Amino acid sequence: MTDDIKSLYLGLLKKSLTFNIWPEPLVPVSFFNSGRSWLIRCLFATATKLLGPWGLVLARQYGHHSVDLAEGKSFALFADTMVGLKRLDNLQTCLETVLREGIPGEMIETGVWRGGACIFMRGVLAAHGVTDRKVFVADSFEGLPKPDVDLFPEDKGDRHSRWRFLAVSLEEVKNNFLRYGLLDDQVVFVKGFFHDSLPHAPIGSLSVLRLDGDMYGSTMDVLENLYKKLNPGGFCIIDDYALPGCRKAVNDFREKHGICEPMIEIDWTGCYWRKGEAVCKGQLT
Ligand SMILES: C[S@@+](CC[C@H](N)C(=O)[O-])C[C@H]1O[C@@H](n2cnc3c(N)ncnc32)[C@H](O)[C@@H]1O
């Protein structure tokens, strides 16, 4: 594949995964039921029942501002990722840098939802003809855990576990990879809540570690289990630095382990650092 074709393919892949090349279709009102009161759900269910025999659906138009889509401040409801274009560009740069510089190790995203960012990672490997690296796809595939306040008091009151639209089954994610022609043995699924699944996951070493688990505990579990596997020169990418829980987990972990590589901003919430770039005060060289 020439460089022009690679860049066209990866550009198209990003736009498709984010649903950026099509106008957003109408969205059935039942889509957001989990956040609604019983009464409203009943009203919508009745209207849906009445309209059904005519082949009609009660649906709503959502408008997105193109800047918000690029920044990942909002996402198209039919998208396969809620990561915006800027953060996908960053992911591509990180992957292509480790490939170009020969930094060894696999790639992982922890917290994948419909799988879009992982599908993109597999697409980057395919575009570059890389056959000896794997993409690990780690998720509960049933949404976020209830806060474990004994272990992580910082998550007290967190409501992410109630958002059922964040629960996407393993089957659905596999099917999404299939739709893009990117499901093969270079894709490894790690199912389970991170504190159970990651300690035993068959991951050797990593070159790209991308975290997107939203909560304090979900971020800390990943850093505690996987950061030591990230090779020098590898990238640690944080999707949710704008969320207070995630931000605190990242700051606590960096402080505890004396990590002083500079954090680089991607957009309003994404940031990353490159392992081993800085010589820290008091750190052995
Ligand atoms: C915001 S979504 C991820 C978005 C995704 N990266 C994308 O490309 O659109 C958060 C995901 O993290 C998963 N998750 C959060 N905490 C988890 C945990 N402790 N264990 C397993 N999965 C978790 C949820 O199931 C959900 O799929």
The ligand as a Gaussian input file, in Angstrom:
#p B3LYP/6-31G(d) Opt

LIG

0 1
 C      -16.562000       5.464000      27.670000
 S      -16.712000       3.799000      27.272000
 C      -15.313000       3.528000      26.216000
 C      -15.392000       4.209000      24.865000
 C      -14.531000       3.578000      23.804000
 N      -13.135000       3.642000      24.107000
 C      -14.791000       4.097000      22.432000
 O      -13.905000       3.933000      21.564000
 O      -15.866000       4.609000      22.166000
 C      -16.220000       3.016000      28.771000
 C      -16.099000       1.505000      28.662000
 O      -15.310000       1.058000      29.754000
 C      -15.812000      -0.167000      30.242000
 N      -15.364000      -0.258000      31.649000
 C      -15.274000       0.760000      32.545000
 N      -14.791000       0.328000      33.713000
 C      -14.532000      -0.991000      33.574000
 C      -13.979000      -1.978000      34.438000
 N      -13.603000      -1.688000      35.695000
 N      -13.831000      -3.223000      33.966000
 C      -14.199000      -3.527000      32.692000
 N      -14.732000      -2.632000      31.816000
 C      -14.896000      -1.367000      32.242000
 C      -17.303000      -0.074000      30.038000
 O      -17.896000      -1.354000      29.951000
 C      -17.400000       0.730000      28.732000
 O      -17.473000      -0.137000      27.624000

